[in-house]
């Protein structure tokens, strides 16, 4: 066994790899669709199926989500990079992000929120809990439905194929977006050689 590689302490940084680029959509108080980009999020419970996203209280999406107790999370494809970044750098109080990005707002079936038609995968969520953590409020939503474009499904037609979805990945360290890499192995299988 080789000696452990030395590590340099970097202090507390928001580095968790990979970080998703998520598009959180809500209805604003005036009935218009709103969207923001979030990187602090992911599945947080399997039974019941829940997803968490963390949102700064200053964001317009924050109060709209709490008021309606619903939101959707769109998984943007690599082709949506420009609009996804735009939705994270401008305010919904000043700009109609859907219009500028050229996205279509569709009313969700299972949540009182819109979703972005152009996202290959969408999760419809109902707010079950919010937790003030400091700079962000963690919003936990029960996932009521997942919608996926037909052309992104795997051969079984049951799950999206990650290669066809081509999701954006965010790197907080370099403040850059990436795509996914090549498949390296099968989950719940590759580790069996050590059993």
HELIX and SHEET records of a PDB file:
HELIX    1   1 UNK A   60  UNK A   68  1                                   9    
HELIX    2   2 UNK A   78  UNK A   80  5                                   3    
HELIX    3   3 UNK A   81  UNK A   89  1                                   9    
HELIX    4   4 UNK A   97  UNK A  101  1                                   5    
HELIX    5   5 UNK A  150  UNK A  152  5                                   3    
HELIX    6   6 UNK A  162  UNK A  165  1                                   4    
HELIX    7   7 UNK A  190  UNK A  194  5                                   5    
SHEET    1   A 3 UNK A  19  UNK A  20  0                                        
SHEET    2   A 3 UNK A 169  UNK A 171 -1                                        
SHEET    3   A 3 UNK A 176  UNK A 178 -1                                        
SHEET    1   B 7 UNK A  33  UNK A  38  0                                        
SHEET    2   B 7 UNK A  22  UNK A  27 -1                                        
SHEET    3   B 7 UNK A  70  UNK A  75 -1                                        
SHEET    4   B 7 UNK A 121  UNK A 132 -1                                        
SHEET    5   B 7 UNK A 137  UNK A 148 -1                                        
SHEET    6   B 7 UNK A  49  UNK A  55 -1                                        
SHEET    7   B 7 UNK A  41  UNK A  46 -1                                        
SHEET    1   C 2 UNK A 105  UNK A 107  0                                        
SHEET    2   C 2 UNK A 114  UNK A 116 -1                                        
END                                                                             
